Amino acid sequence: MNSLLKGPAETAAAKKAETQQARCCSLPVEVIAADQHKSNDECCLVTEKTSAPARAECPVSKTSSRKVQRRTLEHLLKPEKISEIRNVQYYYCTEPDCKVVYFSNEQAPFFSVEDVAVKVFSKDKGDDVNTCYCFDWTRGRIKDDIERTGKSTASLQIAREVKAGNCLCDIKNPKGECCLGEVNAVVKEILLGKKA
């Protein structure tokens, strides 16, 4: 949308998002690959700011959970569930044994793994589950990379794409932000498993 057609608040938010993404993308690839590119522990694509608390407790698992943007739900819920999204702040539950993915601390339905159109990394330990949703790095692909080369190139390849501005973590990743923390954790877990 042309910035001339937007109101002052939307234009300011869009400019702030562009500045954050430009800052993230201007950092060295190694910094991005190490997941040290976030500002205030937030991905540069997290642009929706609300006055709601930054964290809320999942009503089922009681896990402290971070905010997620509405557009994340709009892109990742199954089509028949999108109409159930309310005009409230939603949160993303990472507890592996909890079926809740998105919930609100207000009166609103929660959404479970069955309601999400993709497999959710934190809820499904399968090798076919994406660790990186933007560039299709699954646990299995990372394992294959390590088996073939003795190391993983996933983080550096993803970081190059992030630097080029090609990531869409906010609408492809169920947690609504950068995956590099998880990618690096999976690599470490696989490498430690090989040493054991």
C-alpha positions in Angstrom: 0.0 0.0 0.0 1.3 3.5 -0.8 2.3 5.3 2.3 0.3 8.4 1.1 -2.9 6.3 1.5 -2.0 5.4 5.1 -2.8 7.4 8.2 0.0 8.9 10.3 0.1 5.9 12.8 0.3 3.3 10.0 3.0 5.3 8.2 5.1 5.7 11.4 4.7 2.0 12.2 5.7 1.0 8.7 8.8 3.3 8.8 9.8 1.9 12.2 9.5 -1.7 10.8 11.6 -0.8 7.8 14.2 0.8 10.0 14.3 -2.3 12.3 14.5 -4.7 9.3 17.2 -2.5 7.7 19.2 -2.6 11.0 18.8 -6.4 11.3 19.8 -6.9 7.6 22.8 -4.6 7.9 24.4 -6.7 10.6 27.1 -9.2 9.6 25.8 -12.6 8.6 27.7 -14.3 11.5 25.8 -12.1 14.0 22.5 -12.9 12.4 23.4 -16.7 12.2 24.2 -16.6 16.0 20.7 -15.2 16.6 22.2 -12.0 18.0 20.5 -9.6 15.6 17.3 -9.0 17.6 16.5 -5.7 19.1 15.2 -5.9 22.7 14.9 -9.7 22.2 12.4 -9.1 19.3 12.6 -10.1 15.7 12.7 -7.1 13.3 9.4 -8.3 11.8 7.5 -7.9 15.0 5.9 -4.5 14.3 2.4 -4.8 15.9 2.7 -3.1 19.2 -0.1 -3.2 21.8 -0.5 -2.1 25.4 -1.3 -5.8 26.4 1.3 -7.4 28.7 4.3 -8.8 26.9 3.7 -12.2 28.5 0.7 -14.2 29.6 0.1 -17.6 31.2 -1.3 -20.3 29.0 -4.7 -21.3 30.5 -3.9 -25.0 30.1 -0.1 -25.5 30.7 0.4 -22.4 32.8 3.5 -21.7 30.7 4.6 -18.0 30.5 4.1 -17.2 26.8 5.1 -14.3 24.5 2.8 -12.1 22.4 2.2 -13.0 18.8 1.0 -10.7 16.1 -2.5 -11.1 14.7 -1.2 -11.4 11.2 0.6 -14.6 12.3 -2.7 -16.2 13.2 -4.4 -14.9 10.0 -1.7 -16.6 7.9 -1.3 -19.8 9.8 -4.7 -20.9 11.1 -6.7 -23.2 8.9 -9.1 -21.3 6.7 -12.2 -22.4 8.7 -10.7 -21.1 11.9 -9.7 -17.6 10.8 -13.2 -16.2 11.4 -12.8 -17.2 15.1 -9.9 -14.7 15.7 -11.1 -12.0 18.0 -9.8 -8.4 18.3 -7.6 -9.2 21.3 -4.0 -9.9 22.0 -2.9 -13.5 21.4 0.0 -15.3 22.9 2.0 -18.3 21.7 2.4 -21.3 24.0 5.7 -23.2 23.6 5.1 -26.0 26.1 5.7 -29.2 24.1 3.1 -31.3 26.0 0.3 -28.7 25.6 -2.0 -28.8 22.6 -2.7 -25.0 22.8 -0.8 -23.0 20.3 -2.5 -19.5 20.5 -4.5 -18.1 23.4 -5.6 -14.8 24.8 -5.8 -13.6 28.4 -9.2 -12.1 27.5 -12.5 -13.8 26.5 -11.6 -15.5 23.3 -11.2 -19.0 21.9 -7.8 -20.6 22.0 -6.4 -22.4 19.0 -4.7 -25.8 19.2 -2.3 -27.8 17.0 -5.3 -29.1 15.1 -6.3 -25.6 14.1 -2.9 -24.6 12.7 -2.2 -25.3 9.0 1.4 -26.3 9.5 3.2 -28.6 12.0 4.3 -26.5 15.0 8.0 -26.9 15.8 7.7 -26.7 19.6 4.8 -29.2 19.7 6.0 -31.8 17.2 9.4 -33.5 17.5 9.3 -35.2 14.1 12.1 -34.9 11.6 9.7 -33.6 8.9 8.8 -30.6 11.0 10.2 -27.2 9.9 12.7 -25.6 12.2 12.9 -22.7 9.7 9.6 -22.2 7.9 10.8 -19.5 5.5 13.6 -21.6 3.9 12.3 -25.2 4.6 15.0 -26.3 7.0 13.5 -29.3 8.8 15.1 -31.3 11.7 15.7 -34.1 9.1 17.4 -31.7 6.6 19.6 -30.4 9.4 20.5 -34.0 10.4 21.3 -34.9 6.8 23.5 -31.8 6.5 25.4 -32.8 9.6 25.7 -36.4 8.5 27.1 -35.3 5.1 29.4 -32.6 6.2 30.1 -33.1 9.9 28.5 -29.6 10.6 25.5 -27.6 9.7 25.3 -24.8 7.2 21.6 -24.1 8.1 22.2 -21.0 10.3 24.6 -19.3 7.8 22.3 -20.0 4.8 19.3 -18.7 6.7 21.3 -15.6 7.9 22.2 -14.8 4.3 18.5 -14.9 3.3 17.6 -12.8 6.4 20.3 -10.3 5.4 18.9 -10.2 1.9 15.5 -9.3 3.4 13.9 -12.6 2.2 12.4 -13.9 5.5 8.8 -13.8 6.4 9.0 -15.2 9.9 6.1 -13.2 11.1 3.6 -15.0 8.8 5.3 -18.4 8.2 6.7 -19.3 11.6 3.9 -20.2 14.1 5.8 -18.3 16.9 5.7 -15.2 14.6 9.4 -14.4 14.7 12.9 -15.5 13.7 13.7 -19.2 13.9 17.5 -19.0 14.3 17.4 -19.7 18.1 15.6 -22.9 17.4 17.8 -23.8 14.4 21.0 -23.3 16.5 19.4 -25.4 19.4 18.6 -28.3 17.0 22.1 -28.2 15.5 23.6 -28.3 19.0 21.3 -31.1 20.1 22.2 -33.2 17.0 25.9 -32.6 17.4 25.8 -33.4 21.2 23.8 -36.6 20.3 26.5 -37.7 17.9 29.2 -37.3 20.6 27.3 -39.3 23.1 
